[in-house]
Amino acid sequence: MEPARKGLLTGKYTPENPPQFTDLRSSDPLFHPENYKKTGELLSTLRKLGEKYNKTPAQIAINWLVKYSPE
């Protein structure tokens, strides 16, 4: 699993700002409106941690992956 879920966990894409039609992500089920609801809580947590540590949500996700992935 890529740490930022194709940009979904970066906070760049939202139901109000989905990937553009010409973007390959626009047809990816990961970006279906229901999945925004499912990842909303996780993204909120990543944002809070990012504020605490002065990092972006993507940096928090990547750090977690590096630190806690099995070798």
PQR file with spaces between the fields and no chain letter, atoms N, CA, C, O and H, PARSE charges and radii, in Angstrom:
ATOM       1  N    MET     1       0.848   -1.181    0.000 -0.4000 1.5000
ATOM       2  CA   MET     1       0.000    0.000    0.000 -0.0000 2.0000
ATOM       3  C    MET     1       0.885    1.234    0.000  0.5500 1.7000
ATOM       4  O    MET     1       1.776    1.360    0.840 -0.5500 1.4000
ATOM       5  N    GLU     2       0.654    2.122   -0.912 -0.4000 1.5000
ATOM       6  CA   GLU     2       1.432    3.353   -0.928 -0.0000 2.0000
ATOM       7  C    GLU     2       0.975    4.232    0.236  0.5500 1.7000
ATOM       8  O    GLU     2      -0.216    4.267    0.546 -0.5500 1.4000
ATOM       9  H    GLU     2      -0.070    2.020   -1.594  0.4000 1.0000
ATOM      10  N    PRO     3       1.894    4.935    0.880 -0.5600 1.5000
ATOM      11  CA   PRO     3       1.578    5.631    2.118  0.2800 2.0000
ATOM      12  C    PRO     3       0.553    6.745    1.996  0.5500 1.7000
ATOM      13  O    PRO     3      -0.188    6.992    2.947 -0.5500 1.4000
ATOM      14  N    ALA     4       0.485    7.409    0.890 -0.4000 1.5000
ATOM      15  CA   ALA     4      -0.446    8.532    0.758 -0.0000 2.0000
ATOM      16  C    ALA     4      -1.703    8.161   -0.026  0.5500 1.7000
ATOM      17  O    ALA     4      -2.516    9.031   -0.338 -0.5500 1.4000
ATOM      18  H    ALA     4       1.087    7.209    0.116  0.4000 1.0000
ATOM      19  N    ARG     5      -1.868    6.879   -0.344 -0.4000 1.5000
ATOM      20  CA   ARG     5      -3.055    6.379   -1.058 -0.0000 2.0000
ATOM      21  C    ARG     5      -3.365    7.211   -2.298  0.5500 1.7000
ATOM      22  O    ARG     5      -4.470    7.729   -2.461 -0.5500 1.4000
ATOM      23  H    ARG     5      -1.208    6.173   -0.090  0.4000 1.0000
ATOM      24  N    LYS     6      -2.360    7.326   -3.167 -0.4000 1.5000
ATOM      25  CA   LYS     6      -2.498    8.042   -4.448 -0.0000 2.0000
ATOM      26  C    LYS     6      -2.906    9.501   -4.260  0.5500 1.7000
ATOM      27  O    LYS     6      -3.574   10.084   -5.114 -0.5500 1.4000
ATOM      28  H    LYS     6      -1.463    6.905   -3.034  0.4000 1.0000
ATOM      29  N    GLY     7      -2.505   10.073   -3.153 -0.4000 1.5000
ATOM      30  CA   GLY     7      -2.808   11.471   -2.885 -0.0000 2.0000
ATOM      31  C    GLY     7      -4.005   11.690   -1.982  0.5500 1.7000
ATOM      32  O    GLY     7      -4.221   12.808   -1.516 -0.5500 1.4000
ATOM      33  H    GLY     7      -1.963    9.600   -2.459  0.4000 1.0000
ATOM      34  N    LEU     8      -4.787   10.658   -1.722 -0.4000 1.5000
ATOM      35  CA   LEU     8      -5.988   10.805   -0.909 -0.0000 2.0000
ATOM      36  C    LEU     8      -5.645   11.242    0.511  0.5500 1.7000
ATOM      37  O    LEU     8      -6.362   12.059    1.089 -0.5500 1.4000
ATOM      38  H    LEU     8      -4.612    9.749   -2.100  0.4000 1.0000
ATOM      39  N    LEU     9      -4.571   10.719    1.080 -0.4000 1.5000
ATOM      40  CA   LEU     9      -4.200   11.077    2.451 -0.0000 2.0000
ATOM      41  C    LEU     9      -3.355   12.335    2.539  0.5500 1.7000
ATOM      42  O    LEU     9      -2.884   12.686    3.621 -0.5500 1.4000
ATOM      43  H    LEU     9      -3.988   10.055    0.611  0.4000 1.0000
ATOM      44  N    THR    10      -3.157   13.008    1.444 -0.4000 1.5000
ATOM      45  CA   THR    10      -2.431   14.279    1.492 -0.0000 2.0000
ATOM      46  C    THR    10      -3.371   15.425    1.828  0.5500 1.7000
ATOM      47  O    THR    10      -2.930   16.498    2.240 -0.5500 1.4000
ATOM      48  H    THR    10      -3.539   12.724    0.564  0.4000 1.0000
ATOM      49  N    GLY    11      -4.661   15.197    1.652 -0.4000 1.5000
ATOM      50  CA   GLY    11      -5.636   16.253    1.865 -0.0000 2.0000
ATOM      51  C    GLY    11      -5.889   17.080    0.614  0.5500 1.7000
ATOM      52  O    GLY    11      -6.735   17.974    0.617 -0.5500 1.4000
ATOM      53  H    GLY    11      -5.019   14.326    1.317  0.4000 1.0000
ATOM      54  N    LYS    12      -5.167   16.787   -0.442 -0.4000 1.5000
ATOM      55  CA   LYS    12      -5.330   17.540   -1.692 -0.0000 2.0000
ATOM      56  C    LYS    12      -6.698   17.291   -2.317  0.5500 1.7000
ATOM      57  O    LYS    12      -7.323   18.213   -2.842 -0.5500 1.4000
ATOM      58  H    LYS    12      -4.479   16.060   -0.445  0.4000 1.0000
ATOM      59  N    TYR    13      -7.158   16.052   -2.261 -0.4000 1.5000
ATOM      60  CA   TYR    13      -8.430   15.703   -2.885 -0.0000 2.0000
ATOM      61  C    TYR    13      -9.512   15.554   -1.831  0.5500 1.7000
ATOM      62  O    TYR    13      -9.305   14.928   -0.791 -0.5500 1.4000
ATOM      63  H    TYR    13      -6.650   15.303   -1.835  0.4000 1.0000
ATOM      64  N    THR    14     -10.652   16.129   -2.108 -0.4000 1.5000
ATOM      65  CA   THR    14     -11.807   16.076   -1.221 -0.0000 2.0000
ATOM      66  C    THR    14     -13.045   15.860   -2.093  0.5500 1.7000
ATOM      67  O    THR    14     -12.945   15.917   -3.319 -0.5500 1.4000
ATOM      68  H    THR    14     -10.820   16.637   -2.953  0.4000 1.0000
ATOM      69  N    PRO    15     -14.212   15.614   -1.485 -0.5600 1.5000
ATOM      70  CA   PRO    15     -15.417   15.503   -2.305  0.2800 2.0000
ATOM      71  C    PRO    15     -15.665   16.791   -3.107  0.5500 1.7000
ATOM      72  O    PRO    15     -16.227   16.746   -4.201 -0.5500 1.4000
ATOM      73  N    GLU    16     -15.244   17.930   -2.555 -0.4000 1.5000
ATOM      74  CA   GLU    16     -15.417   19.199   -3.250 -0.0000 2.0000
ATOM      75  C    GLU    16     -14.316   19.446   -4.291  0.5500 1.7000
ATOM      76  O    GLU    16     -14.488   20.253   -5.205 -0.5500 1.4000
ATOM      77  H    GLU    16     -14.787   17.966   -1.666  0.4000 1.0000
ATOM      78  N    ASN    17     -13.202   18.757   -4.146 -0.4000 1.5000
ATOM      79  CA   ASN    17     -12.067   18.920   -5.058 -0.0000 2.0000
ATOM      80  C    ASN    17     -11.526   17.543   -5.459  0.5500 1.7000
ATOM      81  O    ASN    17     -10.405   17.192   -5.089 -0.5500 1.4000
ATOM      82  H    ASN    17     -13.062   18.101   -3.404  0.4000 1.0000
ATOM      83  N    PRO    18     -12.302   16.769   -6.205 -0.5600 1.5000
ATOM      84  CA   PRO    18     -11.841   15.440   -6.620  0.2800 2.0000
ATOM      85  C    PRO    18     -10.788   15.558   -7.728  0.5500 1.7000
ATOM      86  O    PRO    18     -10.604   16.637   -8.290 -0.5500 1.4000
ATOM      87  N    PRO    19     -10.099   14.461   -8.044 -0.5600 1.5000
ATOM      88  CA   PRO    19      -9.169   14.498   -9.176  0.2800 2.0000
ATOM      89  C    PRO    19      -9.918   14.883  -10.453  0.5500 1.7000
ATOM      90  O    PRO    19     -11.077   14.513  -10.638 -0.5500 1.4000
ATOM      91  N    GLN    20      -9.257   15.614  -11.311 -0.4000 1.5000
ATOM      92  CA   GLN    20      -9.862   16.031  -12.571 -0.0000 2.0000
ATOM      93  C    GLN    20     -10.141   14.817  -13.459  0.5500 1.7000
ATOM      94  O    GLN    20      -9.485   13.782  -13.340 -0.5500 1.4000
ATOM      95  H    GLN    20      -8.316   15.915  -11.160  0.4000 1.0000
ATOM      96  N    PHE    21     -11.103   14.958  -14.330 -0.4000 1.5000
ATOM      97  CA   PHE    21     -11.516   13.866  -15.216 -0.0000 2.0000
ATOM      98  C    PHE    21     -10.344   13.310  -16.018  0.5500 1.7000
ATOM      99  O    PHE    21     -10.302   12.113  -16.302 -0.5500 1.4000
ATOM     100  H    PHE    21     -11.636   15.799  -14.427  0.4000 1.0000
ATOM     101  N    THR    22      -9.399   14.161  -16.384 -0.4000 1.5000
ATOM     102  CA   THR    22      -8.255   13.720  -17.187 -0.0000 2.0000
ATOM     103  C    THR    22      -7.200   13.004  -16.349  0.5500 1.7000
ATOM     104  O    THR    22      -6.264   12.421  -16.897 -0.5500 1.4000
ATOM     105  H    THR    22      -9.433   15.134  -16.153  0.4000 1.0000
ATOM     106  N    ASP    23      -7.344   13.043  -15.027 -0.4000 1.5000
ATOM     107  CA   ASP    23      -6.410   12.377  -14.115 -0.0000 2.0000
ATOM     108  C    ASP    23      -6.814   10.906  -13.992  0.5500 1.7000
ATOM     109  O    ASP    23      -7.998   10.601  -13.845 -0.5500 1.4000
ATOM     110  H    ASP    23      -8.105   13.517  -14.582  0.4000 1.0000
ATOM     111  N    LEU    24      -5.852   10.006  -14.050 -0.4000 1.5000
ATOM     112  CA   LEU    24      -6.151    8.569  -13.932 -0.0000 2.0000
ATOM     113  C    LEU    24      -6.866    8.238  -12.629  0.5500 1.7000
ATOM     114  O    LEU    24      -7.627    7.273  -12.569 -0.5500 1.4000
ATOM     115  H    LEU    24      -4.890   10.254  -14.169  0.4000 1.0000
ATOM     116  N    ARG    25      -6.633    9.022  -11.595 -0.4000 1.5000
ATOM     117  CA   ARG    25      -7.278    8.773  -10.309 -0.0000 2.0000
ATOM     118  C    ARG    25      -8.786    8.994  -10.368  0.5500 1.7000
ATOM     119  O    ARG    25      -9.518    8.452   -9.539 -0.5500 1.4000
ATOM     120  H    ARG    25      -6.015    9.806  -11.644  0.4000 1.0000
ATOM     121  N    SER    26      -9.257    9.771  -11.322 -0.4000 1.5000
ATOM     122  CA   SER    26     -10.682   10.107  -11.360 -0.0000 2.0000
ATOM     123  C    SER    26     -11.562    8.866  -11.508  0.5500 1.7000
ATOM     124  O    SER    26     -12.718    8.888  -11.085 -0.5500 1.4000
ATOM     125  H    SER    26      -8.662   10.210  -11.995  0.4000 1.0000
ATOM     126  N    SER    27     -11.057    7.807  -12.085 -0.4000 1.5000
ATOM     127  CA   SER    27     -11.848    6.583  -12.238 -0.0000 2.0000
ATOM     128  C    SER    27     -11.463    5.506  -11.219  0.5500 1.7000
ATOM     129  O    SER    27     -12.014    4.405  -11.247 -0.5500 1.4000
ATOM     130  H    SER    27     -10.118    7.789  -12.429  0.4000 1.0000
ATOM     131  N    ASP    28     -10.536    5.811  -10.333 -0.4000 1.5000
ATOM     132  CA   ASP    28     -10.088    4.851   -9.325 -0.0000 2.0000
ATOM     133  C    ASP    28     -11.141    4.748   -8.218  0.5500 1.7000
ATOM     134  O    ASP    28     -11.566    5.774   -7.686 -0.5500 1.4000
ATOM     135  H    ASP    28     -10.089    6.705  -10.310  0.4000 1.0000
ATOM     136  N    PRO    29     -11.568    3.536   -7.861 -0.5600 1.5000
ATOM     137  CA   PRO    29     -12.573    3.374   -6.808  0.2800 2.0000
ATOM     138  C    PRO    29     -12.159    4.010   -5.479  0.5500 1.7000
ATOM     139  O    PRO    29     -13.016    4.367   -4.671 -0.5500 1.4000
ATOM     140  N    LEU    30     -10.888    4.150   -5.254 -0.4000 1.5000
ATOM     141  CA   LEU    30     -10.398    4.781   -4.036 -0.0000 2.0000
ATOM     142  C    LEU    30     -10.956    6.194   -3.877  0.5500 1.7000
ATOM     143  O    LEU    30     -11.132    6.679   -2.760 -0.5500 1.4000
ATOM     144  H    LEU    30     -10.192    3.860   -5.911  0.4000 1.0000
ATOM     145  N    PHE    31     -11.235    6.855   -5.018 -0.4000 1.5000
ATOM     146  CA   PHE    31     -11.719    8.230   -4.994 -0.0000 2.0000
ATOM     147  C    PHE    31     -13.241    8.333   -5.121  0.5500 1.7000
ATOM     148  O    PHE    31     -13.772    9.410   -5.396 -0.5500 1.4000
ATOM     149  H    PHE    31     -11.092    6.461   -5.926  0.4000 1.0000
ATOM     150  N    HIS    32     -13.932    7.230   -4.923 -0.4000 1.5000
ATOM     151  CA   HIS    32     -15.389    7.231   -4.904 -0.0000 2.0000
ATOM     152  C    HIS    32     -15.848    8.037   -3.678  0.5500 1.7000
ATOM     153  O    HIS    32     -15.205    7.970   -2.630 -0.5500 1.4000
ATOM     154  H    HIS    32     -13.501    6.356   -4.700  0.4000 1.0000
ATOM     155  N    PRO    33     -16.932    8.785   -3.788 -0.5600 1.5000
ATOM     156  CA   PRO    33     -17.383    9.615   -2.655  0.2800 2.0000
ATOM     157  C    PRO    33     -17.496    8.870   -1.322  0.5500 1.7000
ATOM     158  O    PRO    33     -17.211    9.449   -0.274 -0.5500 1.4000
ATOM     159  N    GLU    34     -17.898    7.622   -1.344 -0.4000 1.5000
ATOM     160  CA   GLU    34     -17.996    6.855   -0.095 -0.0000 2.0000
ATOM     161  C    GLU    34     -16.633    6.674    0.561  0.5500 1.7000
ATOM     162  O    GLU    34     -16.539    6.635    1.788 -0.5500 1.4000
ATOM     163  H    GLU    34     -18.129    7.152   -2.196  0.4000 1.0000
ATOM     164  N    ASN    35     -15.598    6.565   -0.224 -0.4000 1.5000
ATOM     165  CA   ASN    35     -14.264    6.384    0.349 -0.0000 2.0000
ATOM     166  C    ASN    35     -13.738    7.660    0.985  0.5500 1.7000
ATOM     167  O    ASN    35     -12.920    7.598    1.902 -0.5500 1.4000
ATOM     168  H    ASN    35     -15.675    6.596   -1.220  0.4000 1.0000
ATOM     169  N    TYR    36     -14.192    8.813    0.516 -0.4000 1.5000
ATOM     170  CA   TYR    36     -13.817   10.054    1.184 -0.0000 2.0000
ATOM     171  C    TYR    36     -14.348   10.045    2.615  0.5500 1.7000
ATOM     172  O    TYR    36     -13.670   10.497    3.538 -0.5500 1.4000
ATOM     173  H    TYR    36     -14.857    8.863   -0.229  0.4000 1.0000
ATOM     174  N    LYS    37     -15.560    9.529    2.792 -0.4000 1.5000
ATOM     175  CA   LYS    37     -16.138    9.442    4.138 -0.0000 2.0000
ATOM     176  C    LYS    37     -15.303    8.516    5.012  0.5500 1.7000
ATOM     177  O    LYS    37     -15.039    8.821    6.175 -0.5500 1.4000
ATOM     178  H    LYS    37     -16.111    9.162    2.042  0.4000 1.0000
ATOM     179  N    LYS    38     -14.891    7.389    4.451 -0.4000 1.5000
ATOM     180  CA   LYS    38     -14.127    6.409    5.212 -0.0000 2.0000
ATOM     181  C    LYS    38     -12.748    6.929    5.605  0.5500 1.7000
ATOM     182  O    LYS    38     -12.253    6.616    6.688 -0.5500 1.4000
ATOM     183  H    LYS    38     -15.105    7.142    3.506  0.4000 1.0000
ATOM     184  N    THR    39     -12.140    7.704    4.751 -0.4000 1.5000
ATOM     185  CA   THR    39     -10.798    8.192    5.043 -0.0000 2.0000
ATOM     186  C    THR    39     -10.807    9.545    5.755  0.5500 1.7000
ATOM     187  O    THR    39      -9.762   10.024    6.194 -0.5500 1.4000
ATOM     188  H    THR    39     -12.542    7.959    3.872  0.4000 1.0000
ATOM     189  N    GLY    40     -11.964   10.149    5.866 -0.4000 1.5000
ATOM     190  CA   GLY    40     -12.058   11.468    6.500 -0.0000 2.0000
ATOM     191  C    GLY    40     -11.527   11.494    7.912  0.5500 1.7000
ATOM     192  O    GLY    40     -10.805   12.419    8.284 -0.5500 1.4000
ATOM     193  H    GLY    40     -12.813    9.759    5.509  0.4000 1.0000
ATOM     194  N    GLU    41     -11.874   10.487    8.715 -0.4000 1.5000
ATOM     195  CA   GLU    41     -11.410   10.440   10.097 -0.0000 2.0000
ATOM     196  C    GLU    41      -9.894   10.251   10.154  0.5500 1.7000
ATOM     197  O    GLU    41      -9.212   10.891   10.953 -0.5500 1.4000
ATOM     198  H    GLU    41     -12.461    9.736    8.413  0.4000 1.0000
ATOM     199  N    LEU    42      -9.382    9.380    9.313 -0.4000 1.5000
ATOM     200  CA   LEU    42      -7.938    9.159    9.273 -0.0000 2.0000
ATOM     201  C    LEU    42      -7.216   10.433    8.849  0.5500 1.7000
ATOM     202  O    LEU    42      -6.202   10.797    9.443 -0.5500 1.4000
ATOM     203  H    LEU    42      -9.936    8.859    8.663  0.4000 1.0000
ATOM     204  N    LEU    43      -7.726   11.108    7.835 -0.4000 1.5000
ATOM     205  CA   LEU    43      -7.104   12.342    7.368 -0.0000 2.0000
ATOM     206  C    LEU    43      -7.157   13.411    8.461  0.5500 1.7000
ATOM     207  O    LEU    43      -6.210   14.180    8.628 -0.5500 1.4000
ATOM     208  H    LEU    43      -8.551   10.812    7.352  0.4000 1.0000
ATOM     209  N    SER    44      -8.243   13.455    9.189 -0.4000 1.5000
ATOM     210  CA   SER    44      -8.356   14.402   10.298 -0.0000 2.0000
ATOM     211  C    SER    44      -7.276   14.131   11.341  0.5500 1.7000
ATOM     212  O    SER    44      -6.656   15.064   11.851 -0.5500 1.4000
ATOM     213  H    SER    44      -9.011   12.830    9.053  0.4000 1.0000
ATOM     214  N    THR    45      -7.055   12.881   11.653 -0.4000 1.5000
ATOM     215  CA   THR    45      -6.004   12.503   12.607 -0.0000 2.0000
ATOM     216  C    THR    45      -4.626   12.868   12.063  0.5500 1.7000
ATOM     217  O    THR    45      -3.784   13.384   12.799 -0.5500 1.4000
ATOM     218  H    THR    45      -7.559   12.123   11.239  0.4000 1.0000
ATOM     219  N    LEU    46      -4.394   12.604   10.790 -0.4000 1.5000
ATOM     220  CA   LEU    46      -3.105   12.959   10.191 -0.0000 2.0000
ATOM     221  C    LEU    46      -2.882   14.468   10.236  0.5500 1.7000
ATOM     222  O    LEU    46      -1.765   14.925   10.475 -0.5500 1.4000
ATOM     223  H    LEU    46      -5.078   12.184   10.193  0.4000 1.0000
ATOM     224  N    ARG    47      -3.933   15.233   10.008 -0.4000 1.5000
ATOM     225  CA   ARG    47      -3.813   16.706   10.068 -0.0000 2.0000
ATOM     226  C    ARG    47      -3.473   17.173   11.480  0.5500 1.7000
ATOM     227  O    ARG    47      -2.619   18.040   11.666 -0.5500 1.4000
ATOM     228  H    ARG    47      -4.840   14.861    9.813  0.4000 1.0000
ATOM     229  N    LYS    48      -4.151   16.588   12.481 -0.4000 1.5000
ATOM     230  CA   LYS    48      -3.879   16.965   13.873 -0.0000 2.0000
ATOM     231  C    LYS    48      -2.443   16.643   14.252  0.5500 1.7000
ATOM     232  O    LYS    48      -1.763   17.456   14.878 -0.5500 1.4000
ATOM     233  H    LYS    48      -4.844   15.883   12.330  0.4000 1.0000
ATOM     234  N    LEU    49      -1.985   15.468   13.877 -0.4000 1.5000
ATOM     235  CA   LEU    49      -0.597   15.105   14.156 -0.0000 2.0000
ATOM     236  C    LEU    49       0.361   16.021   13.401  0.5500 1.7000
ATOM     237  O    LEU    49       1.402   16.414   13.928 -0.5500 1.4000
ATOM     238  H    LEU    49      -2.537   14.807   13.369  0.4000 1.0000
ATOM     239  N    GLY    50       0.002   16.357   12.167 -0.4000 1.5000
ATOM     240  CA   GLY    50       0.828   17.260   11.377 -0.0000 2.0000
ATOM     241  C    GLY    50       0.958   18.624   12.019  0.5500 1.7000
ATOM     242  O    GLY    50       2.037   19.216   12.020 -0.5500 1.4000
ATOM     243  H    GLY    50      -0.843   16.037   11.739  0.4000 1.0000
ATOM     244  N    GLU    51      -0.143   19.128   12.569 -0.4000 1.5000
ATOM     245  CA   GLU    51      -0.099   20.419   13.258 -0.0000 2.0000
ATOM     246  C    GLU    51       0.794   20.336   14.492  0.5500 1.7000
ATOM     247  O    GLU    51       1.577   21.244   14.770 -0.5500 1.4000
ATOM     248  H    GLU    51      -1.020   18.648   12.568  0.4000 1.0000
ATOM     249  N    LYS    52       0.664   19.238   15.223 -0.4000 1.5000
ATOM     250  CA   LYS    52       1.461   19.051   16.441 -0.0000 2.0000
ATOM     251  C    LYS    52       2.954   19.023   16.137  0.5500 1.7000
ATOM     252  O    LYS    52       3.755   19.599   16.873 -0.5500 1.4000
ATOM     253  H    LYS    52       0.028   18.500   14.997  0.4000 1.0000
ATOM     254  N    TYR    53       3.323   18.349   15.046 -0.4000 1.5000
ATOM     255  CA   TYR    53       4.738   18.159   14.721 -0.0000 2.0000
ATOM     256  C    TYR    53       5.214   19.033   13.554  0.5500 1.7000
ATOM     257  O    TYR    53       6.337   18.876   13.075 -0.5500 1.4000
ATOM     258  H    TYR    53       2.672   17.881   14.449  0.4000 1.0000
ATOM     259  N    ASN    54       4.359   19.947   13.103 -0.4000 1.5000
ATOM     260  CA   ASN    54       4.697   20.836   11.996 -0.0000 2.0000
ATOM     261  C    ASN    54       5.071   20.051   10.732  0.5500 1.7000
ATOM     262  O    ASN    54       6.087   20.318   10.091 -0.5500 1.4000
ATOM     263  H    ASN    54       3.446   20.074   13.492  0.4000 1.0000
ATOM     264  N    LYS    55       4.227   19.085   10.399 -0.4000 1.5000
ATOM     265  CA   LYS    55       4.414   18.234    9.218 -0.0000 2.0000
ATOM     266  C    LYS    55       3.114   18.175    8.432  0.5500 1.7000
ATOM     267  O    LYS    55       2.047   18.493    8.957 -0.5500 1.4000
ATOM     268  H    LYS    55       3.401   18.868   10.920  0.4000 1.0000
ATOM     269  N    THR    56       3.205   17.768    7.176 -0.4000 1.5000
ATOM     270  CA   THR    56       2.005   17.587    6.360 -0.0000 2.0000
ATOM     271  C    THR    56       1.398   16.215    6.649  0.5500 1.7000
ATOM     272  O    THR    56       2.084   15.340    7.179 -0.5500 1.4000
ATOM     273  H    THR    56       4.071   17.509    6.749  0.4000 1.0000
ATOM     274  N    PRO    57       0.118   16.014    6.308 -0.5600 1.5000
ATOM     275  CA   PRO    57      -0.467   14.678    6.470  0.2800 2.0000
ATOM     276  C    PRO    57       0.333   13.604    5.725  0.5500 1.7000
ATOM     277  O    PRO    57       0.495   12.491    6.225 -0.5500 1.4000
ATOM     278  N    ALA    58       0.827   13.934    4.544 -0.4000 1.5000
ATOM     279  CA   ALA    58       1.615   12.961    3.770 -0.0000 2.0000
ATOM     280  C    ALA    58       2.907   12.605    4.500  0.5500 1.7000
ATOM     281  O    ALA    58       3.310   11.442    4.509 -0.5500 1.4000
ATOM     282  H    ALA    58       0.696   14.838    4.137  0.4000 1.0000
ATOM     283  N    GLN    59       3.556   13.585    5.107 -0.4000 1.5000
ATOM     284  CA   GLN    59       4.792   13.310    5.843 -0.0000 2.0000
ATOM     285  C    GLN    59       4.522   12.403    7.036  0.5500 1.7000
ATOM     286  O    GLN    59       5.322   11.516    7.335 -0.5500 1.4000
ATOM     287  H    GLN    59       3.229   14.530    5.100  0.4000 1.0000
ATOM     288  N    ILE    60       3.405   12.618    7.715 -0.4000 1.5000
ATOM     289  CA   ILE    60       3.037   11.762    8.848 -0.0000 2.0000
ATOM     290  C    ILE    60       2.799   10.331    8.364  0.5500 1.7000
ATOM     291  O    ILE    60       3.276    9.381    8.985 -0.5500 1.4000
ATOM     292  H    ILE    60       2.755   13.338    7.472  0.4000 1.0000
ATOM     293  N    ALA    61       2.065   10.173    7.261 -0.4000 1.5000
ATOM     294  CA   ALA    61       1.777    8.837    6.729 -0.0000 2.0000
ATOM     295  C    ALA    61       3.056    8.122    6.305  0.5500 1.7000
ATOM     296  O    ALA    61       3.229    6.937    6.591 -0.5500 1.4000
ATOM     297  H    ALA    61       1.677   10.945    6.757  0.4000 1.0000
ATOM     298  N    ILE    62       3.945    8.830    5.629 -0.4000 1.5000
ATOM     299  CA   ILE    62       5.195    8.217    5.172 -0.0000 2.0000
ATOM     300  C    ILE    62       6.069    7.858    6.366  0.5500 1.7000
ATOM     301  O    ILE    62       6.686    6.793    6.386 -0.5500 1.4000
ATOM     302  H    ILE    62       3.804    9.792    5.397  0.4000 1.0000
ATOM     303  N    ASN    63       6.127    8.735    7.357 -0.4000 1.5000
ATOM     304  CA   ASN    63       6.929    8.441    8.544 -0.0000 2.0000
ATOM     305  C    ASN    63       6.423    7.182    9.243  0.5500 1.7000
ATOM     306  O    ASN    63       7.214    6.337    9.664 -0.5500 1.4000
ATOM     307  H    ASN    63       5.627    9.600    7.341  0.4000 1.0000
ATOM     308  N    TRP    64       5.106    7.062    9.364 -0.4000 1.5000
ATOM     309  CA   TRP    64       4.539    5.878    9.996 -0.0000 2.0000
ATOM     310  C    TRP    64       4.938    4.625    9.212  0.5500 1.7000
ATOM     311  O    TRP    64       5.328    3.615    9.797 -0.5500 1.4000
ATOM     312  H    TRP    64       4.463    7.748    9.022  0.4000 1.0000
ATOM     313  N    LEU    65       4.838    4.701    7.906 -0.4000 1.5000
ATOM     314  CA   LEU    65       5.173    3.557    7.066 -0.0000 2.0000
ATOM     315  C    LEU    65       6.637    3.156    7.242  0.5500 1.7000
ATOM     316  O    LEU    65       6.947    1.972    7.375 -0.5500 1.4000
ATOM     317  H    LEU    65       4.522    5.522    7.431  0.4000 1.0000
ATOM     318  N    VAL    66       7.526    4.132    7.243 -0.4000 1.5000
ATOM     319  CA   VAL    66       8.957    3.856    7.395 -0.0000 2.0000
ATOM     320  C    VAL    66       9.253    3.279    8.774  0.5500 1.7000
ATOM     321  O    VAL    66      10.023    2.327    8.903 -0.5500 1.4000
ATOM     322  H    VAL    66       7.275    5.094    7.135  0.4000 1.0000
ATOM     323  N    LYS    67       8.640    3.858    9.803 -0.4000 1.5000
ATOM     324  CA   LYS    67       8.943    3.446   11.170 -0.0000 2.0000
ATOM     325  C    LYS    67       8.318    2.112   11.558  0.5500 1.7000
ATOM     326  O    LYS    67       8.925    1.352   12.314 -0.5500 1.4000
ATOM     327  H    LYS    67       8.015    4.632    9.699  0.4000 1.0000
ATOM     328  N    TYR    68       7.129    1.810   11.064 -0.4000 1.5000
ATOM     329  CA   TYR    68       6.403    0.634   11.534 -0.0000 2.0000
ATOM     330  C    TYR    68       6.242   -0.491   10.530  0.5500 1.7000
ATOM     331  O    TYR    68       5.604   -1.496   10.843 -0.5500 1.4000
ATOM     332  H    TYR    68       6.636    2.427   10.450  0.4000 1.0000
ATOM     333  N    SER    69       6.797   -0.359    9.339 -0.4000 1.5000
ATOM     334  CA   SER    69       6.714   -1.442    8.380 -0.0000 2.0000
ATOM     335  C    SER    69       7.709   -2.538    8.741  0.5500 1.7000
ATOM     336  O    SER    69       8.830   -2.255    9.163 -0.5500 1.4000
ATOM     337  H    SER    69       7.316    0.457    9.085  0.4000 1.0000
ATOM     338  N    PRO    70       7.290   -3.794    8.570 -0.5600 1.5000
ATOM     339  CA   PRO    70       8.243   -4.875    8.814  0.2800 2.0000
ATOM     340  C    PRO    70       9.367   -4.836    7.778  0.5500 1.7000
ATOM     341  O    PRO    70       9.149   -4.478    6.621 -0.5500 1.4000
ATOM     342  N    GLU    71      10.516   -5.192    8.195 -0.4000 1.5000
ATOM     343  CA   GLU    71      11.679   -5.161    7.284 -0.0000 2.0000
ATOM     344  C    GLU    71      11.683   -6.336    6.345  0.5500 1.7000
ATOM     345  O    GLU    71      12.586   -6.462    5.518 -0.5500 1.4000
ATOM     346  H    GLU    71      10.693   -5.482    9.135  0.4000 1.0000
